[in-house]
Amino acid sequence: MIFDIRSYRIPNLLIVIGLILGVTYSFCFNSWNGLLDSVFGIGMPILLLLILHRLRMLGAGDIKLFAVIGGWIGHSIINVMIYSFVAGGILAAIQMLCHHNLVNRMLFFWNYIQSCFRARQIIPYESGFDQGNTKNTMHFSIAILVGFVSWLIERQVID
């Protein structure tokens, strides 16, 4: 998260280390079932979120971060993703309120949806990030952290 906040990037070296450690941990403690669950946890975010990346709505680093967490916790990554997207929606609304552009961003998104329907295809979402406009973007790694912590808390309460 710190790297994301500083540079909007998550170093691939950290991702690789996290994946290796997560898969190794899962295999050591749960043998082949743990390995399969770990692979599922890595693959699911990639499969489910790739479309959001292609539409420029989610960064590749965010998907890789979900994959690393999935390597450690396996199929429970689905819950972390759900919690993260709820947290992301709340954080985005707060950010838009702070920047006084909530209505403008909602109108922009509505126009985007209409453009997709008119074109009869899904077009990449232009937030302006590629042109250096970070006012309309957020560090989704913060939402991922909130989602992961929420999952940990839920796990402690239920277990």
Secondary structure, 3 states (H helix, E strand, C coil): CHHHHHHCCCCHHHHHHHHHHHHHHHHHHHHHHHHHHHHHHHHHHHHHHHHHHHCCCCCHHHHHHHHHHHHHHHHHHHHHHHHHHHHHHHHHHHHHHHCCCHHHHHHHHHHHHHHHHHHCCCCCCCCCHHHCCCCCCCCHHHHHHHHHHHHHHHHHHHC
